Structures are given as structure tokens and as C-alpha cells.
């Protein structure tokens, strides 16, 4: 039941924390997304097991944004500020410490 804060730079697998029930995002956080890589099949893209696992943890609006923008097609990094996660995608802002 404790609050889980995403703050600072949250790169790659750290973004999976967006799926935690009690997550909040600091407005100044920087979250960095990219497609998952399937080692067994040696491919990267939105339909790999790693990408599907990540996308499942994001809310619908963020998932749609990442897929429609093709940000989950490659391993290139796509940065979103915490303020966008809060204002555009509806994630909860962390209360002041």
C-alpha cells in the first residue's frame, strides 16, 4: 500500500513501474521508452514478448501513443517528461515531499 514514486531519470525497464497500483510520477521525472528485444529470435519491435510485457503495464492512452507513434518499433530511446505522463496520459502526480 505504500506509494511508489518515479523520480529522476527512469530508463527502459524502469518504466514498468508505471503498472504498480500505487505509483505516482514527479513532474520533473524523465521516462525513456523503447521497444523490447527478443534474444531468442534476435528481433526488436512491438510484438516481441518484452515489448508486450511493457505495453501491458502502461495505461491505454500511453500504450496507444507509443504504438501509433512507432516508438516501440526500434530500440531508439523516446523521452517523455513526467509532466506529460501526468497531464496527457493521466498518471497520478506525486504529492510534495
C-alpha positions in Angstrom: 0.0 0.0 0.0 3.0 2.3 0.1 3.3 5.0 -2.5 5.9 4.2 -5.2 7.5 7.4 -6.6 9.0 7.6 -10.1 11.5 10.5 -10.0 14.7 11.5 -11.8 15.5 9.5 -14.9 13.5 6.3 -15.4 15.1 4.5 -18.4 13.9 1.4 -20.1 12.7 -1.4 -17.8 12.1 1.2 -15.0 9.1 2.3 -17.0 7.4 -1.0 -16.0 6.8 0.6 -12.6 4.0 2.6 -14.2 2.0 -0.6 -13.8 2.3 -0.5 -10.0 -1.1 0.2 -8.3 0.2 3.0 -6.0 2.6 4.6 -8.5 3.0 8.4 -8.8 5.2 10.4 -11.1 7.1 13.5 -10.3 6.5 16.3 -12.8 10.3 16.7 -13.3 10.9 13.0 -13.9 12.2 11.8 -17.4 10.9 8.5 -18.6 12.6 6.8 -21.5 10.8 4.2 -23.6 12.0 1.9 -26.4 11.0 -1.5 -27.9 12.0 -4.7 -26.2 14.4 -7.1 -27.8 13.7 -10.8 -28.1 17.1 -12.5 -27.6 15.9 -16.0 -28.7 14.5 -14.6 -32.0 17.1 -11.8 -32.3 14.5 -9.2 -33.1 13.2 -5.9 -31.8 9.7 -4.5 -32.1 6.2 -4.0 -30.6 5.3 -7.7 -31.0 8.2 -9.1 -29.0 7.5 -10.7 -25.6 9.5 -7.9 -23.9 7.6 -5.1 -25.6 4.2 -6.8 -25.0 5.1 -7.2 -21.3 6.0 -3.5 -21.0 3.0 -2.3 -23.0 0.6 -4.3 -20.8 1.8 -2.3 -17.8 1.1 1.1 -19.3 -2.4 2.6 -19.4 -4.4 2.6 -22.6 -3.6 6.2 -23.7 0.2 5.8 -23.2 0.1 2.4 -24.9 -1.7 3.8 -27.9 0.6 6.8 -28.1 3.7 4.6 -28.1 2.3 2.2 -30.7 0.8 4.9 -33.1 4.0 6.9 -32.9 6.1 3.8 -33.7 8.2 4.4 -30.6 8.0 0.7 -29.9 9.3 -0.3 -33.3 13.1 0.1 -32.5 15.5 0.3 -29.7 15.8 4.1 -30.2 15.0 5.9 -27.0 11.9 8.1 -26.7 11.9 10.5 -23.8 8.7 11.8 -22.1 8.7 14.2 -19.2 6.8 13.3 -16.0 4.6 16.3 -16.7 3.4 14.7 -19.9 2.7 11.4 -18.2 0.5 13.3 -15.7 -1.2 15.9 -17.9 -1.5 14.0 -21.2 -1.7 10.3 -20.1 -3.5 10.6 -16.7 -0.9 9.2 -14.4 -1.0 10.5 -10.8 1.3 13.3 -9.8 3.4 12.7 -6.7 2.5 14.9 -3.7 5.1 17.2 -2.5 7.6 15.7 -0.1 
